[in-house]
Amino acid sequence: MESSVRHTCLKLDLPVEDPKVKDAIFIKGTWFPSHFHLAITDGLNAWTCRASEEEVRQRAEQWDQPPAEYVALAERYLGFRQPGSKYGFDDAGHGQKRLSWTFEKQGTKMEWRWKCQPSSNNKQTTSEILDFLMDANIHLSEEVVRKTQSLEKLKAEAERCLLQSEKFNNEKAEFESAVYSKFVAVLNSKKAKLRELRDRISKLEATGKSSKEEDDSTDKTETFDEGSDGGNW
């Protein structure tokens, strides 16, 4: 299925005797579920490697792997340079090259090698790799533009939400202040009424106490008068 095909392109810096000289190749990989194709160029010459399903199956059996797992591991190392892996692209005679890379599995150092044939058309193979890189760069640039635009929209939305939140907070503060002012006014009014009622009750109690004292005084006077009358009798 077309959707299961993946493409990668790795720029691989090769070890050279003179550290001041840079030697690099570009490896374009086309990855299928059970096989893969490689196109390699150094800018002048080009090579290809078409690993068939049968070849991948045989290699996978040697490493006790299913073909899909073998292809996935090859894609991992040839699609993205892995730290700690030693890569090689050495002469194999008759214009052929041997592409190799190392990795560790369960503590054991392993090396995979694939022989690459000279391209039948160096210019075309190199052009295809450069076209792929250009298309990938264009897609990446478009994606960056889309991400940037999306980020700007999110930023604008965040600023709008922030302003709206500040507005809500201000309105909430104003509302709470108004409600608090009304509550204080009502509370003070209630306190004033309570004080008024308390004063009235105090006055009533004072008036009632005064009346009682007068009544008691009157009763004592009448008793004294009666006693006086009895003595005269």
C-alpha positions as CSV (number, residue, x, y, z in Angstrom):
1,M,0.0,0.0,0.0
2,E,1.2,3.5,-0.9
3,S,0.4,4.8,2.6
4,S,2.8,2.2,4.1
5,V,5.8,3.5,2.1
6,R,8.1,5.9,3.9
7,H,11.0,8.0,2.7
8,T,14.0,9.3,4.5
9,C,17.2,11.1,3.5
10,L,20.4,11.1,5.7
11,K,23.5,13.2,5.3
12,L,26.3,11.0,6.5
13,D,29.7,12.4,7.3
14,L,32.3,9.7,6.6
15,P,35.5,9.3,8.5
16,V,38.6,10.4,6.6
17,E,42.3,10.4,7.3
18,D,42.6,14.2,7.1
19,P,40.3,15.8,9.7
20,K,40.3,19.1,7.7
21,V,38.7,17.4,4.7
22,K,35.0,16.6,4.8
23,D,33.7,13.6,3.0
24,A,29.9,13.2,3.0
25,I,27.2,11.2,1.2
26,F,23.5,11.5,1.0
27,I,21.4,8.3,1.5
28,K,17.8,8.4,0.4
29,G,15.8,5.5,1.7
30,T,12.5,4.2,0.4
31,W,11.0,1.8,3.0
32,F,8.4,-0.8,2.4
33,P,6.9,-3.3,4.9
34,S,9.3,-6.1,3.9
35,H,12.0,-4.6,1.7
36,F,13.7,-1.3,0.9
37,H,15.6,0.7,-1.8
38,L,18.6,3.0,-1.2
39,A,19.9,5.8,-3.5
40,I,23.3,7.2,-2.5
41,T,25.3,10.1,-3.9
42,D,28.4,12.0,-3.1
43,G,27.5,14.8,-5.4
44,L,29.5,13.4,-8.3
45,N,28.9,9.6,-8.4
46,A,25.9,7.7,-7.3
47,W,25.0,4.2,-6.2
48,T,21.8,2.2,-5.6
49,C,20.8,-0.8,-3.4
50,R,17.6,-2.6,-4.1
51,A,17.1,-5.0,-1.2
52,S,14.4,-7.5,-2.3
53,E,11.9,-9.2,-0.1
54,E,13.8,-12.5,-0.4
55,E,17.1,-10.9,0.5
56,V,15.6,-9.1,3.5
57,R,13.9,-12.3,4.6
58,Q,17.2,-14.2,4.5
59,R,19.1,-11.5,6.4
60,A,16.3,-11.3,9.0
61,E,16.4,-15.1,9.5
62,Q,20.1,-14.9,10.2
63,W,19.3,-12.4,13.1
64,D,16.2,-14.2,14.3
65,Q,14.0,-11.3,13.3
66,P,10.8,-10.9,11.2
67,P,11.4,-9.0,8.0
68,A,9.3,-6.0,9.2
69,E,11.5,-5.6,12.3
70,Y,14.7,-5.9,10.2
71,V,13.5,-3.1,7.8
72,A,12.4,-0.9,10.8
73,L,15.8,-1.2,12.4
74,A,17.6,-0.5,9.1
75,E,15.4,2.6,8.6
76,R,16.2,3.8,12.1
77,Y,20.0,3.7,11.4
78,L,19.9,4.9,7.7
79,G,17.1,7.4,8.2
80,F,18.6,9.2,11.2
81,R,22.3,9.0,12.3
82,Q,22.5,7.2,15.6
83,P,25.1,8.3,18.2
84,G,27.6,5.5,18.9
85,S,27.1,3.8,15.6
86,K,30.1,3.4,13.3
87,Y,29.2,4.0,9.7
88,G,31.2,3.0,6.7
89,F,31.1,3.4,2.9
90,D,34.0,1.4,1.5
91,D,35.1,0.2,-1.9
92,A,33.9,-3.3,-2.8
93,G,35.6,-3.5,-6.2
94,H,34.3,-2.9,-9.7
95,G,32.9,0.5,-8.7
96,Q,30.7,-1.0,-6.0
97,K,30.5,0.2,-2.5
98,R,29.8,-1.5,0.8
99,L,27.5,0.5,3.2
100,S,27.8,-0.6,6.8
101,W,26.7,0.5,10.2
102,T,27.1,-0.9,13.7
103,F,24.7,-1.2,16.7
104,E,24.4,-3.1,19.9
105,K,21.8,-5.7,20.7
106,Q,21.6,-7.3,24.1
107,G,25.1,-6.1,24.9
108,T,26.5,-7.6,21.6
109,K,28.2,-5.4,19.0
110,M,26.7,-6.1,15.5
111,E,27.3,-4.8,12.0
112,W,25.1,-4.8,9.0
113,R,26.4,-4.5,5.5
114,W,24.8,-4.0,2.1
115,K,26.5,-3.9,-1.2
116,C,25.6,-0.9,-3.4
117,Q,25.8,-1.0,-7.2
118,P,27.0,2.0,-9.4
119,S,24.0,3.9,-10.6
120,S,23.2,3.5,-14.3
121,N,22.7,7.3,-14.4
122,N,24.7,9.3,-11.9
123,K,23.1,12.6,-12.8
124,Q,19.5,11.3,-12.6
125,T,20.1,9.5,-9.2
126,T,21.7,12.6,-7.8
127,S,19.0,14.8,-9.2
128,E,16.3,12.6,-7.6
129,I,17.9,12.9,-4.2
130,L,18.3,16.7,-4.5
131,D,14.7,17.0,-5.7
132,F,13.6,15.0,-2.6
133,L,15.6,17.3,-0.3
134,M,14.2,20.4,-2.0
135,D,10.6,19.1,-1.7
136,A,11.2,18.1,1.9
137,N,12.6,21.6,2.6
138,I,9.6,23.2,1.0
139,H,7.2,21.1,3.0
140,L,9.1,21.8,6.1
141,S,9.0,25.6,5.4
142,E,5.3,25.4,4.8
143,E,4.8,23.5,8.0
144,V,6.9,26.1,9.9
145,V,4.7,28.8,8.3
146,R,1.5,27.0,9.3
147,K,2.8,26.4,12.8
148,T,3.8,30.0,13.1
149,Q,0.4,31.2,11.9
150,S,-1.3,28.8,14.3
151,L,0.9,30.0,17.1
152,E,0.1,33.7,16.3
153,K,-3.6,32.8,16.4
154,L,-3.2,31.0,19.7
155,K,-1.3,34.0,21.1
156,A,-4.0,36.4,19.9
157,E,-6.7,34.2,21.4
158,A,-4.7,34.0,24.7
159,E,-4.4,37.8,24.8
160,R,-8.1,38.1,24.1
161,C,-9.0,35.6,26.9
162,L,-6.6,37.5,29.2
163,L,-8.3,40.8,28.5
164,Q,-11.7,39.2,29.0
165,S,-10.6,37.6,32.2
166,E,-9.3,40.9,33.5
167,K,-12.6,42.5,32.5
168,F,-14.5,39.8,34.4
169,N,-12.3,40.2,37.4
170,N,-12.8,44.0,37.4
171,E,-16.6,43.6,37.0
172,K,-16.6,41.0,39.8
173,A,-14.6,43.3,42.1
174,E,-17.0,46.2,41.3
175,F,-20.0,43.9,42.0
176,E,-18.6,42.7,45.2
177,S,-17.7,46.2,46.3
178,A,-21.3,47.4,45.5
179,V,-22.8,44.4,47.3
180,Y,-20.5,44.9,50.3
181,S,-21.4,48.6,50.5
182,K,-25.1,47.8,50.4
183,F,-24.6,45.1,53.0
184,V,-22.7,47.5,55.3
185,A,-25.5,50.1,54.9
186,V,-28.2,47.5,55.8
187,L,-26.1,46.2,58.6
188,N,-25.6,49.7,60.0
189,S,-29.3,50.3,59.7
190,K,-30.1,47.1,61.5
191,K,-27.6,48.0,64.3
192,A,-29.2,51.5,64.6
193,K,-32.6,49.9,64.9
194,L,-31.3,47.4,67.5
195,R,-29.8,50.2,69.5
196,E,-33.1,52.1,69.3
197,L,-35.0,49.0,70.5
198,R,-32.5,48.4,73.2
199,D,-32.9,52.0,74.4
200,R,-36.6,51.7,74.3
201,I,-36.5,48.5,76.3
202,S,-34.2,50.1,78.8
203,K,-36.5,53.1,79.2
204,L,-39.5,50.7,79.5
205,E,-37.7,48.7,82.1
206,A,-36.7,51.9,84.0
207,T,-40.3,53.2,83.8
208,G,-41.7,49.8,85.1
209,K,-39.1,49.7,87.9
210,S,-40.0,53.3,88.9
211,S,-43.7,52.5,89.0
212,K,-43.1,49.4,91.1
213,E,-41.1,51.4,93.6
214,E,-44.0,53.9,93.8
215,D,-46.5,51.1,94.4
216,D,-44.3,49.6,97.1
217,S,-44.0,53.0,98.8
218,T,-47.7,53.5,98.7
219,D,-48.3,50.1,100.3
220,K,-46.0,50.8,103.1
221,T,-47.6,54.1,103.8
222,E,-51.1,52.6,104.0
223,T,-49.9,50.0,106.4
224,F,-48.4,52.6,108.7
225,D,-51.6,54.6,108.7
226,E,-53.7,51.6,109.7
227,G,-51.4,50.9,112.6
228,S,-51.8,54.4,113.8
229,D,-55.5,54.1,113.6
230,G,-55.5,51.0,115.7
231,G,-53.4,52.7,118.4
232,N,-55.9,55.5,118.7
233,W,-58.7,53.1,119.0
